[in-house]
C-alpha cells in the first residue's frame, strides 16, 4: 500500500493512517486471531502517539511471544511420545 503522506493535510494523514490501522486490525483478526490484532493495533497507537511510546514496546513483546507460539505450533511437529 503506497501512501503519499507528505502531500496530504493533517486531517488527511490522520484518516489515512486510521484506515490503514483498521484494515490491518481486521486482516490480522481474519488470518491469525483477535489477540494478535489487538497487539498490532496497540503497537501502532504507541508508534503514532509519542506520549504512549511504552505501548509500542509492550505490544512488540506480546507480538513476539504470540508469533513464537504460533510458529512453533504450526511448523514444528509435535514431540514424539516416549515408548514404555
C-alpha positions in Angstrom: 0.0 0.0 0.0 1.9 3.1 -1.2 0.7 6.2 0.6 1.9 9.8 -0.1 1.6 11.3 3.4 3.6 14.5 2.6 1.0 15.7 0.0 -1.9 15.3 2.4 -3.3 17.7 5.0 -3.0 16.7 8.7 -6.6 15.5 8.8 -6.0 13.5 5.6 -2.9 11.9 7.1 -4.8 11.0 10.3 -7.7 9.5 8.3 -5.3 7.6 6.0 -3.4 6.2 9.0 -6.5 5.3 10.9 -7.9 3.5 7.8 -4.5 1.6 7.5 -4.6 0.6 11.1 -8.2 -0.6 11.0 -7.5 -2.5 7.8 -4.5 -4.2 9.5 -6.6 -5.0 12.6 -9.3 -6.8 10.6 -6.7 -8.5 8.4 -4.8 -9.9 11.4 -8.0 -10.9 13.1 -9.1 -12.7 10.0 -5.9 -14.5 9.2 -4.5 -15.0 12.8 -6.5 -14.1 15.8 -8.2 -11.3 17.7 -5.3 -11.4 20.2 -2.7 -10.6 17.6 -4.9 -7.9 16.0 -5.2 -6.1 19.4 -1.4 -6.3 20.0 -0.7 -5.0 16.5 -3.2 -2.1 17.0 -1.7 -1.2 20.3 1.8 -1.2 18.6 0.5 1.3 16.0 -1.0 3.5 18.7 2.3 3.6 20.5 4.1 4.3 17.3 1.9 7.3 16.3 1.1 8.7 19.8 4.6 9.6 21.1 3.5 10.1 24.8 2.3 6.4 24.6 5.6 5.0 23.2 5.8 2.5 26.0 2.8 0.8 24.5 4.8 0.1 21.4 7.5 -1.8 23.3 4.9 -3.7 25.4 3.0 -4.7 22.2 6.2 -5.7 20.4 7.0 -8.1 23.3 3.5 -9.6 23.1 3.6 -9.9 19.3 6.9 -11.8 19.6 5.6 -14.2 22.2 2.4 -14.8 20.2 4.3 -15.4 16.9 6.8 -17.7 18.6 3.9 -19.8 19.9 2.1 -19.6 16.6 5.1 -20.7 14.6 6.1 -23.5 17.0 2.6 -24.9 16.8 2.2 -24.6 13.0 5.7 -25.5 11.8 7.3 -27.9 14.2 5.8 -31.4 14.5 4.6 -32.3 18.0 7.3 -34.1 20.0 7.3 -37.9 19.9 5.8 -39.7 22.9 8.2 -41.9 24.7 7.5 -45.6 24.3 7.1 -47.6 27.5 
